[in-house]
Amino acid sequence: MSSNQANVILVGCGCPLRGMGWYHAVQLLENQCPSGKLIAIVEPWFLGAGADGEQGQAFKVWKEEMEGKHEGLGFYASLGSVPKTPQTPTLALISGRTASNPGLLTECIAHGCSVVYLEKPGAPTVAELEAMKEEALANKVSVLMGYNKNVCKYVSNVRDYASQNPGLVTFVSNNAYENTKESLGECFERNCEGMLKNMAIHELALLVSFYDVTVSNIESVVADKSFSSVQTLPGPSGKSHTDFDKIKFTITTKTGKTVAVQADRCGGDVSYATVSNDSVETYRHSMPDEHDIENVKLLEKKYPGAMPYFFSQDPDYVTVKERVSNFCLTGKEAEGVATIDVAVETLRVAEYLVEVLKEQLKE
């Protein structure tokens, strides 16, 4: 262990090529985050009840490959099985199912982790996330969030442009799921917290962080009914889930700021932000942009079949992890990274919007 690295424990890996935790592991194992060294991967499902399924077998193959390449890397079915390293600052990166996060945070605190990187949205409900915030505070554990778009180049460029050329800023988030009942049904079930607490939560975090959006400060919310859609679809288990497959809305605050969000599960690989005046677009910046597309092509060849959004957001995932691991190691502020306080308000806004927007789409 290098003296200038914090230990990193990944809690919740998921299936190779599909799980966000898996991609975090890939970047850490490739030494893309100099301040952090991945020492343990905790994966209860694929090292337990899910081991015999198709994805479990894929995980097993990847696990054996990684163990052969990375001396000292351990795989564990539970956090309690991971050896403690009190002599070295330890960061826990929680990237499991949202419903499991409250319990996982408690385990990370008990394990002696001084900093937690918590993937969005953090918890299923505001009440649970607030309780997690208080638990961490009581134990002097810092919790920072994986809202990578807070540090994205396209976001900062659009905000900079709009500061000099006022207009309506719209943040557009796209996924590349197939527009079929089977594909969307699987998506709805795997992300059962819903689009606004899952896919579009990044955009809501931007609104909370930079546009003074809080539930108490919202003056109005207007859904674009011509774009938006809600569906009820069965998932692989047979259970039905109701969610937006696409949504667009504009928020105006009581303090006079107006901002829009558009999200589409089947919109493709590119997310972007725009500035417009009187419905005429005056500026756009995309992710990936022309400078990043070559890296995307390289990653597509290196990891064929992986979720496309891993590649388009690859540099930003590195930035957030490096800033958080460096904070764990040195105490230096993780510039631009969202705190759990931002996450609580973001989740509160998401819960509010789900009800408001679904009601508007019924009209």
Sequence and secondary structure as in RCSB ss.txt:
>XXXX:A:sequence
MSSNQANVILVGCGCPLRGMGWYHAVQLLENQCPSGKLIAIVEPWFLGAGADGEQGQAFKVWKEEMEGKHEGLGF
YASLGSVPKTPQTPTLALISGRTASNPGLLTECIAHGCSVVYLEKPGAPTVAELEAMKEEALANKVSVLMGYNKN
VCKYVSNVRDYASQNPGLVTFVSNNAYENTKESLGECFERNCEGMLKNMAIHELALLVSFYDVTVSNIESVVADK
SFSSVQTLPGPSGKSHTDFDKIKFTITTKTGKTVAVQADRCGGDVSYATVSNDSVETYRHSMPDEHDIENVKLLE
KKYPGAMPYFFSQDPDYVTVKERVSNFCLTGKEAEGVATIDVAVETLRVAEYLVEVLKEQLKE
>XXXX:A:secstr
  TT EEEEEE   STTT HHHHHHHHHHTT STTEEEEEEE TTTTTTTTTSHHHHHHHHHHHHHHHHSTT EE
ESSGGGS   TTS EEEEE S GGGHHHHHHHHHHHT SEEEE TT SSSHHHHHHHHHHHHHTT EEEE  GGG
G HHHHHHHHHHHHS  EEEEEEE B  SSHHHHHHHHHHTTT GGGTTTHHHHHHHHHHS   GGGEEEEEE T
TT EEEEEE TTS EEEEEEEEEEEEEETTS EEEEEEETBS S EEEEEEETTEEEEEEEES TTTHHHHHHHH
HHSTTS HHHHHTHHHHHHHHHHHHHHHHH    TT  BHHHHHHHHHHHHHHHHHHHHHHH 
